[in-house]
Amino acid sequence: MQTPSGSKCHCDRGSPRHGVCHCKGLFNEGARVAILDIDEKGVMDSALQLDGKYGRVIGRRVDVTNRSEVEALVSEIKSLWGSVGILVNNAGGALNTPYILEEIDEKDWNLVVDVNLKGAFLCCQAAIPEMARKGRGAIVNISALAATGGPLWLASSIQPPRPGSRG
Ligand SMILES: NC(=O)c1ccc[n+]([C@@H]2O[C@H](COP(=O)([O-])OP(=O)(O)OC[C@H]3O[C@@H](n4cnc5c(N)ncnc54)[C@H](O)[C@@H]3O)[C@@H](O)[C@H]2O)c1
């Protein structure tokens, strides 16, 4: 990831925890960063590692498929820091579900679609009014590699291309 002023945080294809990389890039640019994840211990550890002392990072256990949890975090950010300027929709991926078509059951399908699509939808719905109020904002939607091509086995994670999206 390269931030507007050029500092870089490198994510290799296949490396885990892309979200941590995005957070580091923004933190290094001086941003205040709210990290959310459904994994409470993971998100608290990440927040602590990123900024143990300056109070520019918070970590919260939030399920992106749950509207009230997402809205509560946006309200908290607003009261702590005034507004939301940048939203990175990163939660998602294949989420350890099978990728062979015949092996995917409906529960797996619903999970992947809910986290990848509904999660981004709910986060955008919660954050955009704050950005509009301030007259500016940026949204980065992280997609699967399948969105830019890739091998056939990735077909189960193909997402429609979105304007301005990069894999
Ligand atoms: N790993 C790769 O090679 C790769 C390549 C291209 C794009 N991506 C994309 O990058 C993003 C992150 O992938 P990653 O490889 O870092 O995976 P990862 O599994 O390390 O990160 C995904 C995170 O989402 C969290 N999560 C799952 N369900 C959630 C929910 N309901 N609410 C909140 N958080 C939830 C998980 O706990 C996990 O920490 C995904 O959107 C993926 O499609 C990954």
The ligand as an SDF file (V2000), in Angstrom:
LIG
                    3D

 44 48  0  0  0  0  0  0  0  0999 V2000
   -4.3780  -12.9480    1.0880 N   0  0  0  0  0  0  0  0  0  0  0  0
   -4.3000  -12.5760   -0.1860 C   0  0  0  0  0  0  0  0  0  0  0  0
   -3.4660  -13.0560   -0.9430 O   0  0  0  0  0  0  0  0  0  0  0  0
   -5.2230  -11.5220   -0.7390 C   0  0  0  0  0  0  0  0  0  0  0  0
   -5.0300  -11.1270   -2.0520 C   0  0  0  0  0  0  0  0  0  0  0  0
   -5.8570  -10.1460   -2.5880 C   0  0  0  0  0  0  0  0  0  0  0  0
   -6.8530   -9.5860   -1.8190 C   0  0  0  0  0  0  0  0  0  0  0  0
   -7.0580  -10.0170   -0.5400 N   0  0  0  0  0  0  0  0  0  0  0  0
   -8.1340   -9.3710    0.2090 C   0  0  0  0  0  0  0  0  0  0  0  0
   -7.5790   -8.7310    1.3550 O   0  0  0  0  0  0  0  0  0  0  0  0
   -8.5470   -8.7160    2.3790 C   0  0  0  0  0  0  0  0  0  0  0  0
   -7.9480   -9.2730    3.6620 C   0  0  0  0  0  0  0  0  0  0  0  0
   -7.4400  -10.5400    3.3880 O   0  0  0  0  0  0  0  0  0  0  0  0
   -6.2770  -11.2190    4.2760 P   0  0  0  0  0  0  0  0  0  0  0  0
   -5.5530  -12.1110    3.3670 O   0  0  0  0  0  0  0  0  0  0  0  0
   -5.5380  -10.1860    5.0680 O   0  0  0  0  0  0  0  0  0  0  0  0
   -7.1560  -12.1460    5.1990 O   0  0  0  0  0  0  0  0  0  0  0  0
   -7.2180  -12.3180    6.7940 P   0  0  0  0  0  0  0  0  0  0  0  0
   -8.0230  -13.5600    7.0130 O   0  0  0  0  0  0  0  0  0  0  0  0
   -5.8840  -12.2080    7.4190 O   0  0  0  0  0  0  0  0  0  0  0  0
   -8.0680  -11.0350    7.2040 O   0  0  0  0  0  0  0  0  0  0  0  0
   -9.4570  -10.9850    7.1260 C   0  0  0  0  0  0  0  0  0  0  0  0
   -9.9200  -10.4360    8.4540 C   0  0  0  0  0  0  0  0  0  0  0  0
  -11.3430  -10.2490    8.3950 O   0  0  0  0  0  0  0  0  0  0  0  0
  -11.8240  -10.5550    9.6860 C   0  0  0  0  0  0  0  0  0  0  0  0
  -13.2620  -10.8270    9.6390 N   0  0  0  0  0  0  0  0  0  0  0  0
  -13.8820  -11.9480    9.1970 C   0  0  0  0  0  0  0  0  0  0  0  0
  -15.2030  -11.8360    9.3380 N   0  0  0  0  0  0  0  0  0  0  0  0
  -15.4260  -10.6070    9.8690 C   0  0  0  0  0  0  0  0  0  0  0  0
  -16.5970   -9.9150   10.2590 C   0  0  0  0  0  0  0  0  0  0  0  0
  -17.8240  -10.4520   10.1080 N   0  0  0  0  0  0  0  0  0  0  0  0
  -16.4780   -8.6780   10.7960 N   0  0  0  0  0  0  0  0  0  0  0  0
  -15.2370   -8.1220   10.9740 C   0  0  0  0  0  0  0  0  0  0  0  0
  -14.1030   -8.7270   10.6180 N   0  0  0  0  0  0  0  0  0  0  0  0
  -14.1930   -9.9640   10.0720 C   0  0  0  0  0  0  0  0  0  0  0  0
  -11.0240  -11.7670   10.1160 C   0  0  0  0  0  0  0  0  0  0  0  0
  -11.0850  -11.9780   11.5150 O   0  0  0  0  0  0  0  0  0  0  0  0
   -9.6310  -11.3920    9.6260 C   0  0  0  0  0  0  0  0  0  0  0  0
   -8.8660  -10.7340   10.6150 O   0  0  0  0  0  0  0  0  0  0  0  0
   -9.7480   -9.5270    1.8890 C   0  0  0  0  0  0  0  0  0  0  0  0
  -10.7540   -8.6130    1.4400 O   0  0  0  0  0  0  0  0  0  0  0  0
   -9.1800  -10.3330    0.7280 C   0  0  0  0  0  0  0  0  0  0  0  0
  -10.1580  -10.6150   -0.2630 O   0  0  0  0  0  0  0  0  0  0  0  0
   -6.2530  -10.9460    0.0170 C   0  0  0  0  0  0  0  0  0  0  0  0
  1  2  1  0
  2  3  2  0
  2  4  1  0
  4  5  1  0
  4 44  2  0
  5  6  2  0
  6  7  1  0
  7  8  2  0
  8  9  1  0
  8 44  1  0
  9 10  1  0
  9 42  1  0
 10 11  1  0
 11 12  1  0
 11 40  1  0
 12 13  1  0
 13 14  1  0
 14 15  2  0
 14 16  1  0
 14 17  1  0
 17 18  1  0
 18 19  2  0
 18 20  1  0
 18 21  1  0
 21 22  1  0
 22 23  1  0
 23 24  1  0
 23 38  1  0
 24 25  1  0
 25 26  1  0
 25 36  1  0
 26 27  1  0
 26 35  1  0
 27 28  2  0
 28 29  1  0
 29 30  1  0
 29 35  2  0
 30 31  1  0
 30 32  2  0
 32 33  1  0
 33 34  2  0
 34 35  1  0
 36 37  1  0
 36 38  1  0
 38 39  1  0
 40 41  1  0
 40 42  1  0
 42 43  1  0
M  CHG  2   8   1  16  -1
M  END
$$$$
